[in-house]
Amino acid sequence: MNIEVHNWGLNVENVQVDNVAASSVFLIGDNEEMNLSSFFDTPPEAFTIGNIVPLAP
């Protein structure tokens, strides 16, 4: 994905961050290029598919 944003004359005076998600970017300032990547470190055998507790019909 390629996006180009111009915030000419933008002034940031105060910032308060209450929560941060697992996947987030917080940037104030200039940058030429941003490379984002992700990985998943949970092994497939750790997943439980279906109900972990038998439910009554």
Long-range contacts (C-beta under 8 A, 24 or more apart in sequence): none
